[in-house]
């Protein structure tokens, strides 16, 4: 199954965003796509509450993109990401 959905230009995992209504700022950590096209975005603040990040979920259109995600170079030429069992052999 392949899932595709539209978001505003540049909004992707790791983007820094601000909620236009509450002013909450943070990093995009998850997208929730509902059956009829509603896209909600989970935003995690860098601030901590009880030693845990503060996380909130917003409707995608009410978020303002502050900056795109930090690009990280993969230093491994041929990453394997570890051994994975073949699902057909289970």
C-alpha positions, 0 to 999 in steps of 0.5 A: 500500500502506498500513501500520498498526501499534499502539504504546504511547500517545504513541510516535511519531517524535521521542519521547524514550524509555528502554530499560527493560533497558539504560537507553539513552535517545534519540529515536525515528527509525524503526519496523520492522514485521515480517510477524507484528506485531513492532514494533521501534523505532530509538532514536538517542542525542544522544551521539556516538561517533566523531563519529556518533550512537549508534543502537540498535534495541529491541522496542517494549514494552520502551521507556518514553516519557519525553516526546512529540515536539517540535511544530514549526510550519510557517511556510509556508502552502502548502508544495510541498516542491519539484518532484516528477516525476510517476512516470507520466511516467518 
